[in-house]
Amino acid sequence: MKFTKMHGCGNDYVYINGFQEKIEDCNKAEWVRRVSDRHFGIGSDGAIFINPSFKADFEMEMYNADGSRSEMCGNGIRCVGKYVYDYGLTTKEEITVESGGRIKYLKLFIEEGKVAEVQVNMGAPILEPSQIPVVSNNERMIKEPVYIPELDQTYELTCVSMGNPHAVVFMDKVSELELEKIGPYFENHKIFPNRTNTEFVKILDRKNVEMRVWERGTGETLACGTGCCATVVACILNGLTEDEVTVHVLGGKIKIFWDRRENLVMMTGPACTVFDGEI
């Protein structure tokens, strides 16, 4: 089976051309766990299959490193845009991609015949707790105290879905956090029926924030596109930033703009090919 290793700000996945390569659905989770292993496999944060779609130009079928399905991946979908253009599956510079039943609109920025950067219309943020989903009695979950019993500490969470669930925590320091120790307690907290991604965020100024992320089913990653979107939405809801923000993640920078008039979140960032291979 042929594959391509790609990343967006260090958030890396194994990409499979689903037009040519086939794996039985019953075997996909095991296959993804095997190839994602950084010691005994290819090494990645998961795998993404690029498939035909009846609703859009392409479908993105995404799996986390533990083999679980995910509805959406911001860095992943940018790389899908690069893959389909660079590998000749499309000649269009504006395409649609279906993921988790939702359609996203991508604008491809071409340099020397290759996609260098991709802008994704991520749609409207979902703020209703039941739709995120998160258990809350409030109309929106903004800076709501949540007790983490394993850490014997209460954190204020702002929850947003960008097609997948996110919990945003604002802190004075994020670089020193031991995410391997604390991340799982947020991910698996009882208020998140489908588990959650968690963003730990430091405000740098009104247009810049620093963020580290613990991703559901994967662990800490160098970047999370939907997490950057959720972070900026949470920042704005809490009155901490302007509507256009650069999110500084471990793997680089991602630009987010929440057009509140149209209620659309726009994400712009790089997409990179690492290598092609066969397994």
N, C-alpha and C positions, 0 to 999 in steps of 0.2 A: 504494500500500500504506500502510495506517495503522499507526502505531507509537506507543509511549509510552516516553519517556526516564525512567528511574528510577535511584535510587542508595541504597546502604546505607553510611553513613559515607564517602561520596565514591567508593565503588567502583561505577561507573556502567555501565549496560547499556541497549541498545535492546531493548525488549520487543515481541514480536509475538504477537497472538492467533491461535494456530494453528487455532482452531475456525473462523475466518473467512478468514484470509489463507493462501495457499499459495505456496511456492517449491519448485521441483524440487530434490531432494537434490543432484544433480550441480552445481547453481548456488549452493548455500548458502554454501560457503566463500568464493567470490569476492565474493558479495553482502555477507557479514559484513565482509570486509576493507575493502570500499568504504565502508560506512556507519560503520565504527568509526574511520576516519581523521579526526583532529581538525582537519585543515585543509581537506580536500576532501569530507568526509562529514558525518554527524550528529555524530560524536565520542563514543567510548565505549571501555570496556575489553573490549567484545565484544557479543554478541547472545544473547538467550534467547527461544526459542519456547515458548509455553504451549500444550500439546497435550492432546487426549483421552488417557486411559490405561485399559488393561484391568485394571491392578493397583491403581490408586490413584484419587483424585479428579481429579488432573491429572498431566501429565508435563512436566518441565522439560528442554528440549533446549538445551544450552548450548554456545556457541562462544567461543573466545578471540579477541582482536583480530586475530590473524594467520590466522584461519579454521580453526584446529585445534579439534577437539572436546575438551571437558573433562567429566570424570565428575560433578563436583560444584562448587557455589559457595555458600558460606554466606550472603554478602550477597545474592546473586542469588535464592536460594530464599526469603529473607525478603520480597523485593520481589514474588516470585510470589504469596506469601500476600496481600500488600496488593492486588495487581492483581486477583486473582480475586474478592476481596470488594468492593473499591471499585467495580469495573466490572460487578458484578452476575452474575458467573459462579457464585457460591455465596452462601448466606446463613448457612453454618455458621461458627462461630468456632473450630472444631478440624477441620483437614483433613489429608489425606495427599497427598504429592507424590512421584512417581517420578522419579529422576534417575540416569542411568548404571546402570539396572537395580535400583537400591536404593530402598526406600521410606522417606521421612522423615515425621515427625509434627510438625505445626505447630499452635501455639496463637496465635490472633490477639487482640491487645488493642485494643479499639475506643474511640476518643474522638470524640465528636460525629459519629457515623455513619461514620467512616473508620478504617482501620487505622493506628495510630501506631507500634506496636512488635510484634515477632513473636518468639516463643520456638520454637526448633527442637530437637527431639530428634535429635541428629546420630548416635546409635547408638554402638557401641563403637569405640574407636580400634584401628587395625590396627598391630601392632608387629612381626610376623614379617617379616624383611627381604624374603623372596621374594614376599610379598603386597603390599609397599608400592608398587612394587618398588625394592630397592636391593641391590647386591652387597655382602654381608658374610658372614664366617664365624661370626659370633656369633649367639646365639639372639635377641637384641635389639640394635639399634644405638643405644647410649646413650653419648654423649660419646666417640665413636670418632674418633681422629685421621684426617683425610683431607688429603692433600697436593694443593694446587691449583698445578699447574706454571706456569701463566701468571702467577701472582702470587708464585711461589716462596715459598709460605707454607703451613703446616699449620693447619687449623682442626678443632676438635672438634665433630662433628655428632651430633645426636640426631634420628633419623628416625621419622616417624609418618605413617600414611595415615588420612585422614578421608573416604575415598572417592576421594581424589586424593593424590599423593605430596608430602611436605613434609620439608625438612631444616632443623632449628633450630640456630642458632649463638648462643651467649651471649657478650656483649661488654660492656665498661665504657662505651663510647660508641657510639651508633647515629646520632645526629643529623648527624654530620659525614661519614658514609660516602658515597662516590661510587658508588651502586648501579649506575648506568649502566655503569660500568667493570668492577665486580667481579661483578655479578649473573649475567651470561651464563656465566661460568666455572663457577659452581655449577650453574646450570640444565642445562648441557650436559656436565657431568662424566661420564666413562665409567662410573662406578658406578651411574648412574641410567639404566636402559634406556629409560624413557619420559619422560626429563627430570624436573625437579622444581621445585616452588616452594620458595623459601628465605626463612626468617624470621630477621632479625637482631634480637636481643632484649637489652634491658637490664633487670635486676631493680631496681625502685624500692623495694619492700618486699614483705612476705609476701602481700599482697593486690593488688598493682598492678605491672604491667610495661609497659615501652615497647617497641613493635615496629614495624619497617619491613619491608616484604615486596617481594621480587622474584618476580613471578608468571610461571609457565611460559607462554610464548606471548603475553605481553602486556607485561612489563616491570614497573617499579615502579608500584604502585597505592596509593591513599590508604587502603585497607583490604582485608582478606581474611578472610572469616568462617571458612573451614576452616583458614586459617593461624592465626587466633586460637585455635581449638580445639587444633590441633597444638602451638602454643606452650605452652598451659597444661598439656597432657599431658606435654610435655617438661620443663617446670618441675617438675612433681610427681615425675616419674621421677628427676630429678636432686636432689630434696629442697630445692628453692629457694623454693617457695611453698606456701600452703594449697591446698585443693581448689577453692575459689571465688575467682576472680581477675578483676579488671577489666583488660582489655588496651587500652592507650592507643595508638591508631594515628593516622596523620596526619589522617584524616577524622573522628575522634571516639572513642567508647568502646564496647566490646563486652564484655558480661559472659559469662563462661564458668564452668560448674560441672561438674567430673568426679565423678559419683556412682560412686565406686569399688566400692561394695557391689553396685550393679546393673550396673556397668561401662557407663555411659551418659554421654555428654557433652551437656550442655544449653547452647545458645547463645541469648542474648537481646540484641536490638539494634533500632535504628530501621529503618524503611523509608520512603522518600520518593519522591513523584512530582515530576518536574521539569517536563515538559510533554508534551502530545500533538502529533502531527504527521502529515504524509503525505509520502511520498517516491515 
